[in-house]
Amino acid sequence: MTAHTYGHTMRAMSSLYLDYFGLHTPPFSITPDPGFFFEGGERGAFIAGLLYAAQQAEGIVIVVGEVGSGKTLMSRLLLSRLESKIDTVYLPNPSFSRDEIIDVIARDLGVAAASQGMRLEALQQELIKRHESGHQVVVLIDEAHAMPAESIEEVRRLSNLETDNRKLVQLVLCGQPELDTLLAAPHLRQVRDRVVYRLVLRNLSRSDASAYLDHRLRVAGWRGGRIFSWLGEQLLLADAQGRARRLNLLADKALLAAFADGKKQVGVKQVRIAIQESGANFSSASFKPGIPWQAVAAGLFSLVLAFIAGNWLFGLLN
């Protein structure tokens, strides 16, 4: 069985696994969902600081975090919590060229297309109009570390647009640590000079990561006791290293494995399966997988089929 087939099978089982554990929604989806926001691990203080910085309209705000740390969720949460008088432009894909990026921002704000020489002026007039009506504009660019340097410099020009006492645009750039490297380039000095806040989203500590797992389960409807055994959870936490996306990925697959095994608690075996199925090269001396991924996948697939078939037969007999 290929990895693609196995992954498709596991996704198709999601509704069964929810019923099995008494959940009303998937607790560990990797799609950022503000409804699952975890206030612990300094996350609550972080979003409060980001919200404050984004509303000051004083310069450029930089948000830096490792891959999978939760930056996109923070971005979406920020947009959902800004005051109604703040208009937003969200760019999840920053790969626009220097000639494109101002056009994209202008179009999102309803500015009619203009020639290259007039586009910034047309955008400025729109921003002044919004400012006079009591509105502020926040432009949030996700994955900013992947932006062409020329595009960052072009966006920087927006920070030049201002009234006598206030910037017309607040820029928020979110990215991986490579963003710092990009901005350190000599030709981007003017961008660095306009940075007024730099916020770092750190990975969760082990205790916070444990609380994070429990929080998401409770939000999803879990009302029982400990769903991960102590050893199983320690193995999961060691692999994830505090990265929210990895925690979600492993926890979801471990729950599916427990469902397939007919277990109400996730143990070391199920977490090992989740790690192997996720393609990790886990080589801890304390927890050696011991069996190849293909064998795990085939065995789990057989368990799933047997479990479903057994339930179907039980339904016929009753």
Summary of the structure (lengths in Angstrom):
residues: 318
radius of gyration: 23.8
end to end distance: 33.6
largest distance: 79.6
contacts: 973
relative contact order: 0.15
helix: 55%
strand: 11%
